[in-house]
Amino acid sequence: MLKKTTKPPKLKTKKVSTKSELKKKVKETLVSKKSVSKTQRKKAPKPFKIQKERIKIKKEKPLVSKAILEEKKTENILSKEAIPLDTTPIEIKKEAPQEEIATLAIVEIEKPAEKPKVLELEFPISLRDLAVKLQQKPSALIKKLMDRGLFVGINQNLDENIVEDLARDLGFQIQKAKDKEESLLDIHRLTDDPKNLRKRPPVVTFMGHVDHGKTSLLDAIRKTKVAESEYGGITQHIGAYQISLKTKLHPDREERITFLDTPGHEAFTRMRARGARITDIVVLVVAADEGVMPQTIEAIDHSREAGVPIMVAINKIDKPNIDIERVKKQLADLGLVPEEWQGNTVMVGVSAKTGQGIDELLELILLQAEMMDLKANYDKLAKGVVVESQLSSEKGIMATLLVQNGTLRLNDSLIVGIHYGKVRAMFDEYGKRLNQALPSTPVKVLGLNGLPEAGDEFFVVPTEEQAKEISFLRTEKKKQQQFKPVKKINLEELSLQIKEGKIKEFKVILKVDTAGSLEAIKEVLEKIKTDQISINIIHSGIGDINTSDVLLASASNAIILGFNVGYEAKAKDLLLEEGVEAKVYNIIYELSNELKSVLEGMLEPKTKKVFLGRAEIRKVFKLSKAGTVAGCFVSKGRILRNAYVSLLRNGKVIYEGKISSLKRFKDDVREVLEGMECGISLGEFGDIFEGDIIEAYEIQKIAPKIT
């Protein structure tokens, strides 16, 4: 039998690789054995988890540089994950557990609220121009105004408050742009550096009753005969003079004082009504033989209202049979208590004829000025106020200016009220030519193109062209104001101004027919007292309402009240011109009742909580759209929509606010009565639990009454 022959088994042969391929495989095997650790052999996280971990690494791991990367690769520390380049050292952190990685959330960082863009606008501005500035269509602005109940044409000028309201809604903040006048006069508005300030002479005004010797006393001080050259010996215009003297306090140097001699307190108040603070000290001249007179009282009231310190010169002490103590008592009754009576008013007895007491008066004036620490900047452009102006047949327009700050020089360009000009010549009170005028110096100036009014402020500007430009702008403004009614203050507007916090007192000028009526009405007004506002009688007198009363009311924003009096002829015209309100009564209780009603309207009403109802929260619902809704049962009273509520928990108030939504089933309702169920929403407030109590109430305003 033949044996089956078997083929010898084939040997499995591998394909022989090249030498370079063999080296590469050996190297890969060695590297993998060294670098792969036990922790790295664990199961890799899911793809989305790896992505989350990568995001985390990018945020948390500092970046490394290329050089450090190569170095770390050789040490087999870093993974093969691509790492951005930077020079910051690496920071190795432990990996978060898989559960934490799976729950990673992306947190949105809130951007800080953008500040509104500042937009400079010149007023008045039309709706068309405003639309261009706000980058809006005019129709869009018109629609917004219509939503506010305002119907405005495209070319109509808008009020400043309306413009600010519109701009705020569109993300803009309105800033009123400086007009050309403000820009040119900015240098005078800046506060001076204290290092640049030096002492200046005081400006003193003599005031008092007619023929009590104001000009004669000033004449004795100046040692000239001004009074004799004036018509009738009574001052017909304002005079400004400056004197130099040596005192016992400073015998080694000369001190200067500037004096103003006014034709009465009316001119003083007229200048103050234009905003001019012209004087530092008022010297009240009272005749020793006549004592306090009506114009003396008016001068005191005008000075007090201006906030100027008062000194008293009791004149004509050289006359026989005078009683200085009686005069002091009269002044003390008016609130000017002498220093020797433990008061704070300086009183000096003087004589214009003999010169007695004048040196003492001057020293006391300088002492008062030193206590006031009066200073000015001598090195800047001048500014000041007009004391008087006149048209001379020889020299033309002349204006007496009082320099208050800076130095006025020849050829300076200046703006005075609505007029402008160039200083062609300067003279002092004696007619002597000057090249410059320092602070507190009065000078007469030539070169203006018009007659300014007393009290107008003047400013020196760099060029005459600028002065001319400001003059033109002011003239145009004045023309526009002529078509607008002048309004100071009246009883109807007073209430609004006090509510806005602009006024804290009610200023009154009182004019009556007799002394008895004056005392009775004063007593009635003193009884009208409130905590929020006070009645201040800034002046009272006997007789008809005159121009002086009107000017004081205009300068002080006061109202004139009269009882059984009339009006002087000029006063009626001035009332219309200045826009001052005056009311005359014939019965005292009518006057007091109207004042009470006006003041009651000014007072803030008192508020009172009135209980409406109580509801128990029995179920709380969290809705996606409506928010948190409390399912309630009204246990007492009634619940009104939009009522004020208090949320009580364990007897403590947790929240106070208003109801935003009140429903019965799915319907909005106005009210829910006792014994019924309802749903109440408190707006964004959602901290509500079962068992809480909601108490509803309304707030009533109670008008205050003055007894």
C-alpha positions as CSV (number, residue, x, y, z in Angstrom):
1,M,0.0,0.0,0.0
2,L,1.4,3.1,-1.0
3,K,1.9,5.7,1.7
4,K,0.4,9.1,1.1
5,T,3.1,11.6,1.0
6,T,2.6,14.9,2.7
7,K,4.1,18.1,1.8
8,P,6.3,19.6,4.4
9,P,4.7,22.6,6.2
10,K,5.3,26.0,4.7
11,L,7.3,28.3,6.9
12,K,5.6,31.7,7.6
13,T,7.9,34.3,6.4
14,K,7.7,38.0,7.1
15,K,8.4,40.7,4.6
16,V,11.8,42.0,5.2
17,S,11.7,45.8,5.9
18,T,14.3,48.2,5.1
19,K,16.8,49.3,7.7
20,S,15.3,52.8,8.2
21,E,11.8,51.4,8.7
22,L,13.1,49.0,11.4
23,K,14.7,51.8,13.3
24,K,11.5,53.9,13.2
25,K,9.4,51.1,14.6
26,V,11.9,50.4,17.4
27,K,12.0,54.0,18.4
28,E,8.1,54.3,18.5
29,T,7.9,51.2,20.7
30,L,10.4,52.5,23.2
31,V,8.7,56.0,23.4
32,S,5.2,54.5,23.9
33,K,6.4,52.3,26.7
34,K,8.0,55.2,28.6
35,S,5.3,57.8,28.1
36,V,2.2,55.8,28.6
37,S,1.3,55.7,32.3
38,K,-1.5,53.8,34.1
39,T,-3.7,56.9,34.4
40,Q,-3.3,57.5,30.7
41,R,-4.4,54.0,29.9
42,K,-7.8,54.6,31.4
43,K,-10.8,55.0,29.2
44,A,-10.9,58.3,27.4
45,P,-13.8,60.6,28.1
46,K,-16.6,61.0,25.6
47,P,-16.0,63.5,22.7
48,F,-18.3,66.2,24.1
49,K,-16.6,65.9,27.5
50,I,-13.2,66.2,26.0
51,Q,-14.4,69.4,24.3
52,K,-15.6,70.8,27.5
53,E,-12.3,69.9,29.2
54,R,-10.4,71.6,26.4
55,I,-12.4,74.8,26.9
56,K,-11.6,74.7,30.6
57,I,-7.9,74.2,29.9
58,K,-7.8,77.1,27.6
59,K,-9.3,79.4,30.3
60,E,-7.4,78.1,33.3
61,K,-4.0,77.0,32.1
62,P,-1.5,79.7,31.5
63,L,0.1,79.7,28.1
64,V,3.7,78.5,27.6
65,S,6.4,79.5,25.2
66,K,7.8,77.5,22.4
67,A,11.2,77.1,24.1
68,I,9.6,75.8,27.2
69,L,7.4,73.5,25.2
70,E,10.4,71.8,23.5
71,E,12.1,71.4,26.9
72,K,9.0,69.8,28.5
73,K,8.5,67.5,25.5
74,T,12.0,66.0,26.2
75,E,10.9,65.3,29.7
76,N,7.6,63.8,28.5
77,I,5.5,65.9,30.9
78,L,3.1,67.6,28.5
79,S,0.6,65.8,26.4
80,K,0.5,66.0,22.6
81,E,-2.3,68.6,22.9
82,A,-1.6,71.8,21.0
83,I,-0.8,74.6,23.4
84,P,-0.7,78.3,22.3
85,L,2.5,80.2,22.6
86,D,3.3,82.6,25.4
87,T,6.1,83.3,27.8
88,T,4.1,82.7,31.0
89,P,5.3,79.7,33.0
90,I,3.1,76.6,32.8
91,E,0.8,75.7,35.7
92,I,-0.2,72.1,36.0
93,K,-3.6,71.4,37.5
94,K,-5.4,68.2,38.4
95,E,-8.1,67.2,36.1
96,A,-11.7,67.6,37.3
97,P,-13.7,64.5,37.9
98,Q,-15.8,63.3,35.0
99,E,-19.0,64.2,36.8
100,E,-17.9,67.8,37.1
101,I,-16.8,68.0,33.6
102,A,-20.1,66.7,32.4
103,T,-22.0,69.5,34.3
104,L,-19.8,72.4,33.1
105,A,-22.0,75.4,32.1
106,I,-21.1,78.4,30.1
107,V,-21.5,81.6,32.2
108,E,-22.4,84.8,30.4
109,I,-20.5,87.8,31.8
110,E,-22.7,90.8,32.1
111,K,-21.3,93.8,30.3
112,P,-21.3,97.0,32.3
113,A,-24.0,99.4,31.4
114,E,-23.0,101.8,28.6
115,K,-22.7,105.4,29.6
116,P,-25.0,107.7,27.7
117,K,-23.3,109.7,25.0
118,V,-22.9,113.3,25.8
119,L,-24.4,115.6,23.2
120,E,-23.8,119.4,23.2
121,L,-26.7,121.4,21.9
122,E,-27.4,125.1,21.5
123,F,-30.9,126.2,22.6
124,P,-33.4,127.0,21.3
125,I,-33.4,124.0,18.9
126,S,-36.0,123.0,16.4
127,L,-37.3,119.4,16.1
128,R,-35.7,119.1,12.6
129,D,-32.3,120.0,13.9
130,L,-32.7,117.8,17.0
131,A,-33.5,114.8,14.8
132,V,-30.3,115.4,12.9
133,K,-28.3,115.6,16.1
134,L,-29.9,112.4,17.5
135,Q,-29.6,110.6,14.2
136,Q,-33.4,109.9,14.1
137,K,-36.1,110.6,11.6
138,P,-38.3,113.7,12.5
139,S,-41.4,111.5,12.2
140,A,-40.0,109.2,15.0
141,L,-39.5,112.1,17.3
142,I,-43.0,113.5,16.5
143,K,-44.5,110.1,17.4
144,K,-42.6,110.0,20.7
145,L,-43.9,113.5,21.5
146,M,-47.4,112.5,20.6
147,D,-47.2,109.6,23.0
148,R,-46.5,112.2,25.7
149,G,-49.5,114.2,24.6
150,L,-47.4,116.9,22.8
151,F,-48.2,118.0,19.2
152,V,-45.1,119.7,17.7
153,G,-44.3,120.8,14.2
154,I,-41.1,119.9,12.5
155,N,-39.8,123.5,12.5
156,Q,-41.0,124.3,16.0
157,N,-38.5,125.0,18.8
158,L,-38.5,122.6,21.7
159,D,-38.3,123.3,25.4
160,E,-35.0,122.3,27.1
161,N,-36.7,119.8,29.4
162,I,-38.5,118.1,26.5
163,V,-35.2,117.7,24.6
164,E,-33.5,116.2,27.6
165,D,-36.4,113.7,28.0
166,L,-36.2,112.6,24.4
167,A,-32.4,112.3,24.4
168,R,-32.5,110.2,27.6
169,D,-34.8,107.7,25.9
170,L,-32.4,107.4,23.0
171,G,-29.3,107.0,25.2
172,F,-28.0,110.6,25.0
173,Q,-27.1,113.0,27.8
174,I,-27.7,116.6,26.8
175,Q,-25.2,119.2,27.7
176,K,-26.0,122.8,27.0
177,A,-23.3,124.2,24.7
178,K,-21.8,127.5,25.7
179,D,-22.8,130.4,23.5
180,K,-20.3,132.7,22.1
181,E,-20.8,135.2,24.9
182,E,-20.1,132.7,27.6
183,S,-17.0,131.4,25.7
184,L,-15.6,134.8,25.4
185,L,-16.3,135.8,29.0
186,D,-15.1,132.5,30.5
187,I,-11.9,134.1,31.8
188,H,-13.9,136.3,34.1
189,R,-16.0,133.3,35.4
190,L,-13.0,131.3,36.6
191,T,-12.2,131.3,40.3
192,D,-9.0,133.1,41.0
193,D,-6.1,131.2,42.6
194,P,-5.7,132.4,46.2
195,K,-2.0,132.9,45.5
196,N,-2.8,135.6,43.0
197,L,-5.1,137.6,45.3
198,R,-4.1,140.7,47.1
199,K,-5.8,143.1,49.5
200,R,-8.1,145.7,48.0
201,P,-9.7,148.8,49.5
202,P,-13.3,148.6,50.8
203,V,-16.2,150.1,48.9
204,V,-18.5,152.0,51.2
205,T,-22.0,153.4,50.5
206,F,-23.5,156.3,52.4
207,M,-27.3,155.8,52.8
208,G,-30.0,157.5,54.9
209,H,-32.9,160.0,55.0
210,V,-33.0,163.1,52.9
211,D,-30.9,166.0,54.3
212,H,-29.4,164.0,57.1
213,G,-26.0,165.0,55.9
214,K,-24.7,162.2,53.7
215,T,-23.0,164.3,51.1
216,S,-21.8,166.9,53.7
217,L,-20.2,164.1,55.7
218,L,-18.5,162.7,52.6
219,D,-17.5,166.3,51.8
220,A,-15.8,166.6,55.2
221,I,-14.0,163.4,54.6
222,R,-12.8,164.5,51.2
223,K,-12.2,168.0,52.4
224,T,-13.8,169.5,49.3
225,K,-17.0,171.5,48.6
226,V,-19.0,169.1,46.5
227,A,-22.3,169.7,48.2
228,E,-22.4,173.4,47.4
229,S,-22.0,172.8,43.7
230,E,-25.0,170.5,43.6
231,Y,-28.5,171.7,43.0
232,G,-30.1,172.6,46.2
233,G,-27.4,171.0,48.3
234,I,-29.0,167.6,47.6
235,T,-27.2,164.9,45.6
236,Q,-28.6,164.6,42.1
237,H,-26.5,161.7,40.9
238,I,-24.3,158.9,42.2
239,G,-20.8,160.0,43.0
240,A,-17.8,157.7,43.5
241,Y,-14.7,158.9,45.3
242,Q,-11.6,157.4,46.7
243,I,-9.5,158.8,49.6
244,S,-6.1,157.9,51.1
245,L,-5.3,158.2,54.8
246,K,-3.0,157.1,57.5
247,T,-4.5,155.5,60.6
248,K,-3.3,154.7,64.1
249,L,-3.4,151.0,63.2
250,H,-1.0,151.4,60.3
251,P,0.7,154.8,60.6
252,D,3.6,153.7,58.3
253,R,1.4,153.2,55.2
254,E,-1.5,154.8,53.4
255,E,-4.9,153.1,53.4
256,R,-7.6,153.7,50.7
257,I,-11.3,153.7,51.0
258,T,-13.8,154.1,48.1
259,F,-17.0,156.0,48.9
260,L,-20.3,155.9,47.0
261,D,-22.8,158.7,47.5
262,T,-26.2,157.7,46.2
263,P,-29.3,159.8,45.7
264,G,-31.1,157.5,48.0
265,H,-31.5,153.8,48.5
266,E,-33.6,153.4,45.3
267,A,-30.6,153.6,43.0
268,F,-28.8,151.2,45.3
269,T,-31.6,148.7,45.0
270,R,-32.0,149.3,41.2
271,M,-28.4,148.3,40.7
272,R,-28.9,145.2,43.0
273,A,-32.0,144.3,40.9
274,R,-29.6,144.0,37.9
275,G,-27.4,141.6,39.8
276,A,-24.7,144.1,40.8
277,R,-23.0,143.7,44.2
278,I,-21.5,147.1,44.3
279,T,-20.8,147.8,47.9
280,D,-19.0,146.0,50.8
281,I,-20.2,148.2,53.7
282,V,-23.2,150.5,54.2
283,V,-22.8,153.5,56.5
284,L,-26.3,154.6,57.6
285,V,-26.3,158.3,58.3
286,V,-28.8,159.4,60.9
287,A,-29.3,163.0,62.1
288,A,-29.0,163.3,65.9
289,D,-31.7,166.0,66.1
290,E,-34.3,164.1,64.0
291,G,-33.6,160.5,64.6
292,V,-35.0,157.6,62.6
293,M,-37.2,158.7,59.7
294,P,-39.2,156.8,57.0
295,Q,-36.3,156.7,54.5
296,T,-34.0,155.6,57.3
297,I,-36.1,152.5,57.8
298,E,-36.2,151.9,54.1
299,A,-32.4,152.1,53.8
300,I,-32.1,149.6,56.7
301,D,-34.4,147.1,55.0
302,H,-32.7,147.5,51.6
303,S,-29.3,147.0,53.1
304,R,-30.4,143.9,55.1
305,E,-32.0,142.4,52.0
306,A,-28.7,142.9,50.1
307,G,-26.8,141.1,52.9
308,V,-24.4,144.0,53.5
309,P,-23.0,144.8,56.9
310,I,-24.4,148.1,58.4
311,M,-22.5,150.7,60.3
312,V,-24.2,153.8,61.8
313,A,-22.9,157.4,61.7
314,I,-25.0,159.6,64.0
315,N,-24.5,163.0,62.4
316,K,-24.9,166.6,63.6
317,I,-23.8,165.9,67.2
318,D,-22.6,169.5,67.3
319,K,-26.1,170.8,67.5
320,P,-27.6,171.7,70.9
321,N,-30.4,169.8,72.6
322,I,-29.8,166.5,70.9
323,D,-30.4,163.1,72.5
324,I,-28.0,160.4,71.1
325,E,-29.4,157.8,73.4
326,R,-32.9,158.3,72.0
327,V,-31.5,157.7,68.5
328,K,-29.7,154.5,69.6
329,K,-32.9,153.3,71.2
330,Q,-34.8,153.9,67.9
331,L,-32.2,152.0,66.0
332,A,-32.2,149.2,68.5
333,D,-35.9,148.8,68.1
334,L,-35.2,148.2,64.4
335,G,-32.7,145.5,65.2
336,L,-29.5,147.6,65.1
337,V,-28.3,147.2,68.6
338,P,-25.1,149.2,69.5
339,E,-22.0,147.4,70.6
340,E,-22.0,149.2,74.0
341,W,-25.5,147.6,74.5
342,Q,-24.1,144.1,73.9
343,G,-25.1,144.3,70.2
344,N,-23.0,144.0,67.1
345,T,-23.7,147.3,65.3
346,V,-20.9,149.9,65.2
347,M,-22.2,153.4,66.0
348,V,-20.1,156.5,65.9
349,G,-21.1,160.1,66.7
350,V,-19.8,162.5,64.0
351,S,-20.1,166.1,62.9
352,A,-19.7,167.1,59.3
353,K,-19.2,170.7,60.3
354,T,-16.6,170.4,63.0
355,G,-15.0,167.1,61.8
356,Q,-15.6,165.5,65.2
357,G,-15.6,161.6,65.1
358,I,-14.6,161.3,61.4
359,D,-11.2,159.8,62.1
360,E,-12.8,157.3,64.4
361,L,-15.4,156.4,61.7
362,L,-12.7,155.9,59.1
363,E,-10.6,153.7,61.4
364,L,-13.6,151.5,62.2
365,I,-14.4,151.2,58.5
366,L,-10.9,149.9,57.8
367,L,-11.1,147.6,60.8
368,Q,-14.4,146.2,59.5
369,A,-12.9,145.7,56.0
370,E,-9.8,143.9,57.5
371,M,-12.2,141.5,59.2
372,M,-14.0,140.9,55.9
373,D,-10.6,140.0,54.2
374,L,-11.4,141.8,50.9
375,K,-9.1,140.7,48.1
376,A,-8.8,140.9,44.3
377,N,-6.6,139.7,41.5
378,Y,-4.6,142.7,40.1
379,D,-3.1,140.8,37.2
380,K,-6.1,139.8,35.1
381,L,-8.4,141.6,32.7
382,A,-10.7,144.0,34.5
383,K,-14.4,143.6,35.3
384,G,-16.7,145.8,37.4
385,V,-19.9,147.7,37.5
386,V,-21.3,150.9,36.1
387,V,-21.9,153.5,38.8
388,E,-23.4,156.2,36.6
389,S,-23.3,157.5,33.0
390,Q,-23.9,160.8,31.4
391,L,-23.8,162.6,28.0
392,S,-21.4,165.5,28.1
393,S,-21.7,168.2,25.4
394,E,-17.9,168.5,25.4
395,K,-16.7,165.0,25.8
396,G,-19.6,162.9,24.7
397,I,-20.6,159.7,26.4
398,M,-19.0,159.3,29.8
399,A,-19.4,156.4,32.2
400,T,-18.3,156.1,35.8
401,L,-17.0,152.6,36.3
402,L,-16.0,150.9,39.5
403,V,-13.3,148.3,39.0
404,Q,-14.0,145.2,41.1
405,N,-11.4,142.8,39.9
406,G,-8.4,143.0,37.6
407,T,-6.8,146.2,36.3
408,L,-8.4,148.5,33.7
409,R,-5.9,150.1,31.3
410,L,-6.0,152.6,28.5
411,N,-7.0,151.1,25.1
412,D,-8.7,148.1,26.7
413,S,-11.7,146.8,24.8
414,L,-14.7,146.3,26.9
415,I,-18.3,145.3,26.9
416,V,-20.8,147.2,29.1
417,G,-24.3,145.9,29.1
418,I,-25.4,145.9,25.5
419,H,-22.8,148.5,24.6
420,Y,-19.1,148.2,23.7
421,G,-16.1,150.4,23.2
422,K,-12.5,151.1,23.8
423,V,-11.0,153.0,26.7
424,R,-9.9,156.2,25.0
425,A,-9.3,158.1,28.2
426,M,-9.7,157.7,31.9
427,F,-10.1,160.3,34.6
428,D,-10.4,160.2,38.4
429,E,-13.0,162.1,40.4
430,Y,-10.9,165.2,40.3
431,G,-10.5,165.2,36.5
432,K,-6.9,163.9,36.5
433,R,-5.9,161.6,33.6
434,L,-5.1,158.0,34.5
435,N,-3.3,155.2,32.6
436,Q,-4.7,152.4,34.7
437,A,-7.3,151.7,37.5
438,L,-6.8,149.1,40.2
439,P,-9.5,147.1,42.0
440,S,-12.0,149.2,44.0
441,T,-11.0,152.3,42.0
442,P,-13.8,154.5,40.5
443,V,-12.9,156.1,37.1
444,K,-14.7,158.0,34.4
445,V,-14.2,156.5,31.0
446,L,-14.6,157.8,27.4
447,G,-15.0,155.6,24.3
448,L,-18.3,153.7,24.7
449,N,-20.8,153.6,21.8
450,G,-23.8,154.1,24.0
451,L,-25.1,155.1,27.5
452,P,-25.0,152.2,29.9
453,E,-27.4,152.0,32.8
454,A,-26.3,152.1,36.5
455,G,-25.7,148.6,37.7
456,D,-24.6,147.2,34.3
457,E,-21.5,145.0,34.6
458,F,-18.5,145.6,32.3
459,F,-15.9,143.1,31.2
460,V,-12.6,143.7,29.4
461,V,-12.1,141.3,26.4
462,P,-9.0,140.7,24.3
463,T,-10.2,142.5,21.1
464,E,-12.7,145.1,20.1
465,E,-14.1,142.7,17.5
466,Q,-15.1,140.3,20.3
467,A,-16.7,143.2,22.3
468,K,-18.7,144.1,19.2
469,E,-19.8,140.6,18.7
470,I,-21.0,140.2,22.3
471,S,-22.8,143.6,22.1
472,F,-24.7,142.4,19.0
473,L,-25.7,139.1,20.7
474,R,-26.9,140.9,23.8
475,T,-28.9,143.4,21.7
476,E,-30.6,140.6,19.8
477,K,-31.5,138.9,23.1
478,K,-32.9,142.1,24.5
479,K,-35.1,142.5,21.4
480,Q,-36.5,139.0,21.9
481,Q,-37.2,139.6,25.6
482,Q,-39.2,142.7,24.8
483,F,-41.9,140.4,23.2
484,K,-42.0,138.3,26.4
485,P,-43.8,139.4,29.5
486,V,-41.5,140.1,32.4
487,K,-42.4,137.9,35.4
488,K,-40.9,138.1,38.8
489,I,-43.2,136.3,41.2
490,N,-46.9,136.1,42.1
491,L,-49.1,134.2,44.5
492,E,-50.0,131.6,42.0
493,E,-46.4,130.7,41.0
494,L,-45.1,130.9,44.5
495,S,-46.6,127.6,45.5
496,L,-44.9,125.8,42.6
497,Q,-41.5,127.3,43.3
498,I,-41.7,126.3,47.0
499,K,-42.7,122.7,46.1
500,E,-39.7,122.5,43.8
501,G,-37.5,123.7,46.7
502,K,-36.5,127.0,45.1
503,I,-38.0,129.2,47.8
504,K,-38.0,128.6,51.5
505,E,-39.6,131.8,52.6
506,F,-42.4,134.1,51.5
507,K,-41.1,137.7,51.2
508,V,-43.6,140.5,51.8
509,I,-43.5,144.2,51.5
510,L,-46.3,145.7,53.7
511,K,-47.8,149.2,53.1
512,V,-50.7,150.4,55.3
513,D,-52.6,153.5,56.0
514,T,-52.0,154.0,59.7
515,A,-49.6,152.9,62.5
516,G,-52.4,151.1,64.2
517,S,-53.2,149.0,61.1
518,L,-49.6,148.2,60.7
519,E,-49.2,146.7,64.2
520,A,-52.5,144.8,63.8
521,I,-51.5,143.3,60.4
522,K,-48.0,142.4,61.6
523,E,-49.5,140.6,64.6
524,V,-51.8,138.6,62.3
525,L,-49.0,137.7,59.9
526,E,-46.8,136.6,62.8
527,K,-49.4,134.1,63.9
528,I,-49.4,132.4,60.5
529,K,-46.6,129.9,61.2
530,T,-45.5,126.7,59.3
531,D,-42.6,124.4,59.5
532,Q,-41.8,124.4,55.8
533,I,-42.0,128.0,54.9
534,S,-41.8,131.3,56.8
535,I,-43.2,134.8,56.1
536,N,-40.5,137.4,56.0
537,I,-41.7,141.0,56.1
538,I,-38.6,142.6,54.5
539,H,-40.1,146.1,54.6
540,S,-43.2,147.8,56.1
541,G,-44.3,151.4,56.1
542,I,-47.2,153.8,56.2
543,G,-48.4,155.5,52.9
544,D,-49.0,154.6,49.3
545,I,-47.1,152.1,47.3
546,N,-44.1,153.9,45.7
547,T,-41.3,153.2,43.3
548,S,-38.9,152.3,46.1
549,D,-41.3,149.5,47.2
550,V,-41.5,148.2,43.6
551,L,-37.7,148.2,43.2
552,L,-37.1,146.4,46.4
553,A,-39.8,143.8,45.5
554,S,-38.2,143.3,42.1
555,A,-34.7,142.9,43.6
556,S,-35.9,140.5,46.3
557,N,-38.6,138.5,44.5
558,A,-41.1,139.8,47.0
559,I,-44.9,140.6,46.8
560,I,-46.3,143.9,47.9
561,L,-49.4,143.7,50.1
562,G,-51.3,146.9,50.8
563,F,-54.1,147.8,53.2
564,N,-56.3,150.8,52.6
565,V,-53.6,152.5,50.4
566,G,-53.2,153.5,46.8
567,Y,-50.4,153.7,44.2
568,E,-48.1,156.6,43.3
569,A,-48.3,157.5,39.6
570,K,-44.8,156.3,38.7
571,A,-45.2,153.1,40.8
572,K,-48.1,151.8,38.6
573,D,-45.9,152.0,35.5
574,L,-43.0,150.5,37.3
575,L,-45.1,147.6,38.5
576,L,-45.8,146.7,34.9
577,E,-42.2,147.3,33.8
578,E,-40.7,145.1,36.6
579,G,-43.4,142.5,36.6
580,V,-44.0,142.8,40.3
581,E,-47.4,141.8,41.8
582,A,-49.1,144.1,44.3
583,K,-52.4,143.5,46.0
584,V,-54.4,145.9,48.1
585,Y,-57.1,144.9,50.7
586,N,-59.7,146.8,52.6
587,I,-60.5,144.2,55.3
588,I,-57.8,142.6,57.4
589,Y,-59.3,139.1,57.5
590,E,-59.4,139.0,53.7
591,L,-55.6,139.7,53.6
592,S,-54.9,137.0,56.3
593,N,-57.3,134.4,54.7
594,E,-55.7,134.7,51.3
595,L,-52.2,134.4,52.7
596,K,-53.3,131.3,54.7
597,S,-54.8,129.7,51.6
598,V,-51.7,130.4,49.5
599,L,-49.4,129.0,52.2
600,E,-51.6,125.9,52.7
601,G,-51.3,125.2,49.0
602,M,-47.5,125.4,49.3
603,L,-47.3,122.9,52.1
604,E,-46.6,119.3,51.5
605,P,-49.8,117.3,52.2
606,K,-49.7,114.6,54.9
607,T,-50.3,111.0,53.9
608,K,-52.5,108.4,55.7
609,K,-52.8,104.7,55.1
610,V,-56.5,103.5,54.9
611,F,-57.0,99.7,55.3
612,L,-58.9,98.0,52.4
613,G,-58.7,94.3,53.0
614,R,-56.7,91.2,54.0
615,A,-56.0,88.0,51.9
616,E,-54.5,84.7,52.9
617,I,-52.1,83.0,50.5
618,R,-53.1,79.4,50.2
619,K,-51.2,78.3,47.1
620,V,-48.2,79.7,45.2
621,F,-47.9,79.2,41.4
622,K,-44.7,79.6,39.5
623,L,-45.6,80.5,35.9
624,S,-43.2,81.0,33.0
625,K,-44.8,84.2,31.7
626,A,-46.7,85.7,34.6
627,G,-44.0,85.0,37.2
628,T,-45.0,84.2,40.7
629,V,-48.8,84.3,41.4
630,A,-50.3,83.9,44.8
631,G,-53.6,82.0,45.1
632,C,-55.4,83.9,47.8
633,F,-58.6,83.9,49.8
634,V,-60.0,87.3,50.8
635,S,-60.7,87.0,54.5
636,K,-61.6,90.6,55.2
637,G,-62.6,93.7,53.3
638,R,-61.8,93.9,49.6
639,I,-58.7,93.8,47.4
640,L,-58.4,96.5,44.7
641,R,-56.3,96.3,41.6
642,N,-53.3,98.7,41.8
643,A,-53.7,99.0,45.5
644,Y,-50.8,99.3,47.8
645,V,-50.0,96.1,49.8
646,S,-47.9,94.8,52.6
647,L,-46.8,91.2,52.6
648,L,-46.7,89.8,56.2
649,R,-44.9,86.7,57.3
650,N,-45.1,85.7,61.0
651,G,-46.4,89.2,61.8
652,K,-43.4,91.0,60.1
653,V,-43.5,93.1,56.9
654,I,-41.5,91.4,54.2
655,Y,-42.5,93.5,51.2
656,E,-44.3,96.7,50.5
657,G,-45.4,97.7,47.0
658,K,-48.3,97.7,44.6
659,I,-50.4,94.9,43.1
660,S,-49.4,94.4,39.5
661,S,-52.1,91.9,38.6
662,L,-55.5,90.8,40.1
663,K,-57.4,88.0,38.6
664,R,-60.5,85.8,39.2
665,F,-59.9,82.5,37.4
666,K,-58.5,83.8,34.1
667,D,-60.1,87.2,34.0
668,D,-58.6,90.5,35.1
669,V,-60.8,92.2,37.7
670,R,-60.9,95.5,39.4
671,E,-61.7,94.2,42.9
672,V,-62.3,91.0,44.8
673,L,-64.7,91.0,47.7
674,E,-64.6,89.2,51.1
675,G,-65.1,85.5,50.9
676,M,-63.8,85.1,47.3
677,E,-60.7,83.6,45.9
678,C,-58.3,85.4,43.5
679,G,-54.8,85.4,42.0
680,I,-52.5,88.2,43.0
681,S,-49.1,89.1,41.4
682,L,-46.7,91.5,43.0
683,G,-44.6,92.2,39.9
684,E,-41.0,91.1,40.0
685,F,-41.2,90.2,43.7
686,G,-41.5,86.4,44.0
687,D,-40.4,85.6,47.5
688,I,-44.0,84.4,48.4
689,F,-44.9,81.3,50.5
690,E,-48.1,79.6,51.6
691,G,-49.4,81.1,54.8
692,D,-48.3,84.6,54.1
693,I,-50.8,87.4,54.5
694,I,-51.4,90.3,52.1
695,E,-52.9,93.5,53.5
696,A,-54.2,96.0,50.9
697,Y,-54.5,99.7,51.7
698,E,-54.8,103.0,49.9
699,I,-52.8,106.2,50.6
700,Q,-54.9,109.3,51.2
701,K,-53.4,112.8,51.1
702,I,-54.6,115.3,53.8
703,A,-54.2,118.9,53.0
704,P,-52.6,120.8,55.9
705,K,-54.5,123.6,57.6
706,I,-53.0,126.7,59.1
707,T,-54.9,127.9,62.2
